[in-house]
């Protein structure tokens, strides 16, 4: 007697969704994150978990892929025909997304015969486009874009051989790491972020890309909740001092991340400054940046002194010295070159420093100034920092600016954990 679609059932339970009703809710939430208008009813979920699950339509397959990190076939669905697959993503993604899908669709059709370096370059361009879209428009706009690339890579990698296979695996590691970042910033369930980080580690190891392996450890540290600074510090230390060597710029960022973790544990300021001095030395030894100033560039090659200095200020804030952090924010935030995402986050942490320094009006005004930058894209980390600032202003609720901040935040979600 058949026990139904065991692959989907197993994947659902592994994600912590014990009941089909929970799956229906999680599916709807993931669809919103992917920018898709698609839902599933309880009856449909029951049919998907039967021994005759059928074949979901393209948008539903995209949502399932985002939830579980697996193709529809890997989840037990049976395609209507086993021809060369196309992503089929349209919907709200826009004309530019459709053009990219068409190019990748043509590439996948050709991939039934060969995969070459030009195809790798096409896919790498698509990952770059997704990272740029995220830095401007937020994670929800970028998730469908990078999902197309991951579909293509998972189609290509099994049949690829030689140097092209290694290139595809290396690119897959970067695409998986970016996907983990997008899910983290979107407020997706933590197991989903962890799954994509683990996929990135696996692919980087298979590609022999030690620097990428170490970089993923750094990104895992950055995704760790401030409530678990020991884990954050362990991951950051493994990134810069483990068996794999990071280039100078991401090494500087890893040292800075360990400094933040140390500050969160309550370590003394001199201990924190030793690591920050090390980050400054690593950055001074780096060649000129080869990528724009963004936290999603390949191996953090866009990491700049401006970014380190505002992160230095963040570490001072975490160490309980907001009065030292505020002048650094005021010096480097106005003149530094930051993406919209980074400016939103760092300005939000500046507001938090002002709140901790006992300057409620300035804190609320700074938080309000960055709200327009956060509201549309819903940058999760920045939004979480704004909510923390509002919480730090408890006791100042009668002040007009504080009341306004709380009112405006009340209509926005807090998408970030910890």
Secondary structure, 3 states (H helix, E strand, C coil): CCCCCHHHHHHHHHCCCCCHHHHHHHHHHHHHHCCCCCCCCHHHHHHHCCCCCCCCCHHHHHHHHHHHCCCCCCCCCCCCCCCCCCCCCCHHHCHHHHHHHHHHHHHHHHHCCCCCHHHHHHHHHHHHHHHHHHHHHCHHHHHHHHHHHHHHHHHHHHHCCHHHHHHHHHHHHHHHHHHHHHHHHHCCCHHHHHHHHHHHHHHHHHCCCHHHHHHHHHHHHHHCCHHHHHHHHHHHHHHHHCCCCCCHHHHHHHHHHHHHHHHHCCCCHHHHHHHHHHHHHHHHCCCCCCCCCCCCCHHHCCCCHHHHHHHHHHHHHHCCCHHHHHHHHHHHCCCCCCCHHHHHHHHHHHHHHHHHCCCHHHHHHHHHHHHHHHHCCCCHHHHHHHHHHHHHCCCCCCCHHHHHHHHHHHCCCCCCCC
